[in-house]
Amino acid sequence: MQSIENRSTVRVLALLCAGALLAAAQLAGAQEHHHGAAAGAAAPVFVASSAKPFGALMDDAMAVMDAGMKQAPMNGVSEHDFVTMMMPHHQGAVDMARAVLLYTEDPEIRNLALGIIAEQQNEIKVMQAWLQHHPSLPEGAHP
């Protein structure tokens, strides 16, 4: 016969397992919903604010970047698909740099973050210009 302590441990473990399974199911449902989201659905936006801890801002930046990359319009043309996915990736770096600027006084990190913002924004503009000059091509076609 199990002791009361062992039964309590088993119950706690069972609850933890059930919670983990529920969380996994919810995550899978959220991902299914995301991939099935209607075109034009509002993309999440990153807001750099010292009202949140730094770690939460980094999580937000990653979530926005991930959503942007998943929603990138893909057409099977490698150059196009690369550019459309890289733009939110670069914006994620900009958002993360903005977050660290709120929390650091270290001059090297501040300079690094400012450089990341300038360079990544410039590269985003280059990619946007490329997309304007290269209308969507059929699959297999290259510019």
N, C-alpha and C positions, 0 to 999 in steps of 0.2 A: 504494500500500500504506500502511495506517495505521501510525503510529508506536506504540510500546509505550505511551507516555503517553496518546495518544488512545484506544487500546483500553481502557486502564484507566479512563479517564474515562467511556467509553461503558458499561463494565460497572457502574461505580458508579451512573451515572444509571439504568441498567436495574434494578439492585437497589432503588434508591430508589423508582422507579415501581412496581415489584412490591410493595414494602412499603406504599406508599400505597394501592394497589388492595386489598391484603389488609386493611388497616386499615378502609377504606371498606366492604368486604364484611362485616367483623365488626361494625362500627357499625350497618349496615343490618339485620343479623341480630339484633343486640341490641334495636334499636328494634322490629322485627317481633315479637320475643319479648315485649317490654314491652307492646305493644298487645294481644297475645294472651294476656297473663298472666291466670291465673284470679282471679276476684273473691276478695278477702280475702287476697291475697298480701301479705306483710309489706312495709310501706313503709320506705324507708331513714329513718334517724334521724340528726339532726345532733348532734354532740358537740363543744362548745366546749372545747378543750384546748390549752394552750401547748406540748404535745408536738409539735404540727404547726406549720409556718410559717404566717403569716397568709394568704398566697396560697392555700395548700392548704385552709385553713378556709373561705375565700370560695368556692373551687371546690366544696367539700362542701356548703355552704349552698345554692349554686345548683343542684346536682344533686338535693338533697332537695326543694327548691322545685319544680323542673321535674317530678320524679316525682310529687309531690303534685298538681300542676296537671293532669298527664296522667291521673292516676287519679281525678280528681274525678268524682263521680257526676253525669252530665248527663242531663236528661230533656226538653230542648227548650224548657223554660220559661225565658225570658231572665233573669228575676229569680233564679230558683233556680240556674241555671247560673253566673251572675255571682258569686253568693255562694259557691258551692262551689269555684269556681276562685280567688276572692280570698282565701279563708282560708289556703291554703298559700302564696300570694304574700305575704301579710302576715307569716306565720310565717317566711318567708325573710328578710324585713327584720329581724325579731327575732333570728334566728340570726346574721345578719351584724353586727348591733349588738353582740351578745354576743362575737363574735369580735374586733371592734376594741377592746372593753373590756379584753381580755387583753393587747393590744399597745400601747396608747397611754396616755400620761400627760397629753396635751393637754386642759386643762379644757373647752375649747369642744367638742371632739370627744366627750369623755366625756359632757357634758351632752346633746349631740345624740343620742348612742347611747342614753342612759337615757330620753330623751324618746321616741325611736322605740319602744323596748321597751314603755313604758307605753301609748302611744297605739295601737300596733298590736295589743297584747294586748287592749286595751279594744275595739277594732273587731272583733277575732276573736270576742269574747264577744257583741257585738251581732249579728254574722252568725249565730252559733250559735243565739242566741235567735230570730232571724228564722226560721231553718230549723225550729225546734221549733214555732213558731206558724203555719207555712205548710207543711202536709204536701205531699208531691209531688203536683202537679196534672198532668192530661193535657196533652199538647202542644197549644199554642195557647191554653190557659187562663191567665188572669192573676189574681193575688190581688186 
